[in-house]
């Protein structure tokens, strides 16, 4: 019987063969200069959504066709992945805007704008190594990385420092990496009060304006799909922690990583809320639409904490499994302590102590936050979407 690694390798190579054939065929098909395809994970989200929304506001949809390539129907012009309509658009669109890698079928006649989905703290791309089981899977992964590097026309990042990291991680010519900022961060510079309005709409309640908001964003651990759930359950099962939330009138919101959602359920209580992507997508929003309301961000190794630096507010790193994570996944930026501008907790008692300090003394880690923000973001003006849109308008 063939091993799972061998079967996965055959599937990967078959997919690679199909996309390579599609890419070759695409070279001979004329492209529509006014057709733009959007890709994101989840559908209609992240950096691509904010660029799309900016195009709608500017009226670009009046001169261009903006199409989302999705797995399920969305409230926008869209094509379902792998459908006939999708293949047609894949062969005829001039522009591709994506957040999790340029599609492998992209041809030289098309322009790829890769927005990506966060600044790299943990290992990615070339730094991550080839950990796929089986020779065929490793060959496929290596080929995809090099093909991705060759297919990206513009990779959008936030600073010279990040340009160096992305160039090394994805083997991309630094000249094709543009420092324009993360479009999703534009939402942090929106009208005052819009964030609380968005959060009230998401939760369906209006009694949170006076509460301090704690947002917990755990990252995905591909080597243990239940790890994030266990860590959250340990937090919520602690009686002292629950009493702490009540005594301080805090709202603890957890938004799991999209890959972890299968082991979480939506919950909306007086002091604890668990949000899933469906809760956000049903009203056409993302966590960035209410991130400006958050008083303290709690995370572990999620790159969202870089974005949170725009607001210069406290961050607590709850990392009870830091040694295991370092061994199983690893970091590009080390040592972790030097890149974590906030208290690091490994127990529930330490977490409560760190949160108490963050709420009472929000300026404790300000010098480190400001230093890191200047290193990782050239722009702090809420105009990243505008700069990305100019790429298309100027071509």
N, C-alpha and C positions, 0 to 999 in steps of 0.2 A: 504493500500500500504506500502511495506517495505521501511524503511528509507535508504538514501544513505549510512549511516554509517553501517547499518546492511548488506547491499549488499556488501560493500567493505570488511566487516569482513568475510563474506562467501567466497568471492574470495580469500582473504588472507589465510584462513584456507585450502581451496582447493589446493592452490599452495603449502602450507606447507606440505600437505599430499602427494602430488606428489613427491616433492623433498625428503621427508623422505623415501618414497618407493624406489626411485632411489638410494639413499645413502645406504639403506639396501641391495639392489640387488648388488650394486657395490662391496661390501665386498667379494663376491664370484667370482669375475671376475679378472683374472690375469692382472697386470699392466705392461705397457711398460716403462721400466726405461729410455728410450731414447725419450720419448714424453713429450713435455712441452706445456701447454696451456696458452695463454695470454688473459687477460681481462682488458679493460680500458673504461673510459667514458670521451670524445667520443671514438669511435673505434680508435685503433692504435695511442694512444697518451699517454701523461703524463709519469709518472715514468716507466711504463711498456715498453713504446716505447724505452726509452733510454737503458734499460736492454737488450731488444731485439736487438737493433742496436749494442750494445757492443758484444753480442753473435755472430752476423754476422761477425763483424770485427775480432773476435778471431778464427773464423772457427768452432764454436760449432755446426753450422747448418750442418756441414759435418758428424757429429756423432749423432746428435739428430734431431728429427723433431720438428720444432717450428711452432705452429699453433695459429692463432688469432681467437678468438670466437667473432664474430661481428654481428651487425644488418644489415649491407649492405656490399657488396663486397669491398675488399681493395686490394692493390697491394702487396700481400703477401700470403703465404699459409694460408688459412682460412676456417672456417666452420660457416655457418649462424646459429644464435641462434635458438634453438628448432627444427632444421632440424634433419633428421635421422643421418646424418654424425656427427652433433654436439653431439647427444646423445651417439653415438659410442665412440667418443673421450672422452666424459665426463666419460664414464665407464672404459676406458682403459688407460688414461694418468696417469703417475706417479706424475708429477709436475704441480702445478697451480700457476701462477703469476698474481696477480690482484692489482687494485688500488682503488676499491670502495667496498671492502668486498668480502670475500671468498664465492663462490657459495654454496648455501645451500645443494646441492646434494653431496658435497665432502664427501668421506668416509675415514675411518681410514687407508686404504691402500694407500692413496695419501698424498703428501706433499704440504702444502699450504704456499706460501710466499706472505704475504700481505704487499704491498709497501705503501698503502694509498696515499692520494693526497694533503697533506699539514699539517702543524702544527696547532693544535687547538687553536684558539683565542675565537671563539664562541662556544656555548654549542653543544656537540655531545654525541651520545650514552647514557649512563646512566645519564649524567648530563642534557641531553635535556628533560628528563622525558618522559612519555608516553602521548602524546597529540592527539592520534588518536581518532576520534569519535566512540563511540560504544564499548561495552565490548569485542566483538569478535575481533575487530581490535587491541585493547590494548593487549589482550592475545597473538595474533599473533606476535605483535611487541616485546613483552617481550620474547617470545620463540625464536624469530630470534636473538635477542641480545645475549642470553645465548648460543644458538647454534653456533653463530659466534665465541664467546669466546672459545668454546670447539674445534672448527674445525681449528682454525689458529695454524699452527706449528711454524711459524716465522712471527712476525710483525716487520717491519723495521722502525726504527726511528733515531733521530739525536743526542740525548744527554741523560744524566741521568735524567735531568729535564723533558724532553719529555717522557721518559720511564714511569715516575710516572704518568703523565697525561693520557697517553694512557692506562696504566694498569687500572687506576681508571675508565676511561670513557667506556672502553669496557670489563671490568671485566676479563682481561686476566692475567694469571700468568706472573709476570715480567721476569721470567727466559726464556720465549719464545719471549721476545722483545729484538731485537738486535740493537745495535747502529752502523749502517753502513753508514748513510747519505742518502740524497735524490738523487736518480740517475739522475733526471732531472737537478739538480744543476751542474752536471759535465759539461754541455754545457757552463756554465759561465766561465769555465777555458780553453775554446778552443782557437785555434789560433787567434791572434790579426787580426782584420779585417773581420773575418768570420761572425760576427754578422751583420755588415753593408751589407755584400754581401747577407746574407739571407733576410734582410729587403728589400733591393732593389729588390730582386727576387719576394718577396711576393707582393710588391706594383707595380711592373712592371715599375719602374722609377729609374733614376740615378742622380737625382738632390737634394738629401737629405743629402749628406755627410757633408755639412757645417752647416746644421740646428741643433739646439738643439732639442732633442727628448723628448717629454712628453708622457708617457704611462699611460692611465687611465684604471684601472681594477676594476669595481664595483662588489660587491658580489651579490649573489642571495638572494632575500627576498621572501621566500616561502609563507608568509602571504599576499603579494601584488605583483603580477607578473608584474605589470606595473611600480613599483616604480623606478627601475633603469633607465628605459627609460625616465620617467618624469624628473629625476635629470639631465640626460645627455641633454635632450632637453632644460632645463632651462639654462644650461651652454652655449650651442651653440646658443641659441636665444639672449644671452646678447651681445649687440653691442660692449660694452667696452671690453669684453673678446675676441671677434673676432679681434678687432683692436689691442689688446695686442699681439695676436699670430702673426699678420702681422708685427707689429713694431719691435718685438724681433726676427723675422724670426724663429718661433717655429713650429714644427710639432706635432700636438696633435693627438695621436692614441688612440682609444677606442677599447678594446676587451671585449665584454660582456661575462658574465658567460654563459656556455653552456645551462643552463636551461632557460636563458632569451632570447636566440637568436630569438625566434619566434616573438618578438616585435621590432627587429632591422633589418636594411637593410645595406648591404655593401655600403660603400661610400669611394671614394678616391679623395680628393681635394688637393689643394696646401698646405693648412695649417691644414686640418682636414681629418682623415681617420678612418673609422669604419671597423674593421676586424671581420669576422665570421670564424667559424671552417672550412667551406668549402674552404675559401681563403688559409688557412694553409695546409689543407689536400691534396689539389690538387697538391702541390709541396712537400708533405711529410715532413712538418716541424711543429714546435710548437713555441709558444711565447718565449720559453727558448733559441731557436736558435738565436734570435735577442735581447734578454734581455740585453746583454752586451753593446748594443748601446744606451740604455736609460739613459738620463741625470737626469731626475727626475721621480720617480714613484708616481702616484696619485692613491690612493685607498680609501676604507672606512674601511671594516672589513675583506677583503680578506687576507688569510694567505700567499699569495705570497710575502707580504712585508718581511716576515721572510727570504725567499730565497734571496731577493734583498739585504739583509744585507751582503751577501758574497762580494759585490762590494763596500760597504761602501759609497753609494751615497745617495743624498737627497730623502726623502720620505715626501709627503704631504698627510694628511688624510682629505679628503673632506667628512664630515659626517653631512649633514644637518638634518638627521632624527635619530640622535644618541639616543635620549631618547625613541623614538618609537621602534627602533631596540632592545634596551636594554630590553624594556618591553615585546616585542613580541618574541624575540629569546634569547637574553641574552648572557653573556660572561662567559667563564671559567676563564679567566685572568682579574681580576679587581683590582683597577679601570682602565678603558681604558686608561686614560692619562699616567699611569705608564708603559704601554706596547706599547705606540705609540711614537717611536723615531723621531718625526717630528712635524711640525705645524699642528694643527687641524683647519679646516675651516668649517663654517656652512652657509656662504653666498658666492655669486660670488665675491664680493669685497674682502672678506677675502681670497678666493682662489687665486685671482690674486696677492694679497699682499704676500701670502705664497710662491707662485711660484717665484715672483720677488726676495724674500730673498733667496730661495733655489738656484737660478741660480747665484746670486751675492755672496753668502756666503755659499758654499756647506759644509763647515766644522762646521756650527752652531750646529748641533745635533750629531756630530761625537762621542763624549764620550758616549752618550746614545746608538748609533748604535753599537759601539764596545762592550759595556757591554752586550747588548742583544744578539749579535752574539755569544759571548763566552758562554753565558748561554744556547743557543738553538742549537748550532752546535759544536760537538766534533771534527769533521773532516772538514777541509777547504782545500782540496787537489785535488778535481776533480776525485776521485777514488772510488766513491760510487758504480758505476756499477760493477767495478772489484770485490769489496767485496761481492756484492750480487751474482754474478756469481760463486764465490768460494763456496757458499753454496751448489750448485748443483754439482760442480766438485769434492768436497770433500766427497760427500755422496756415 
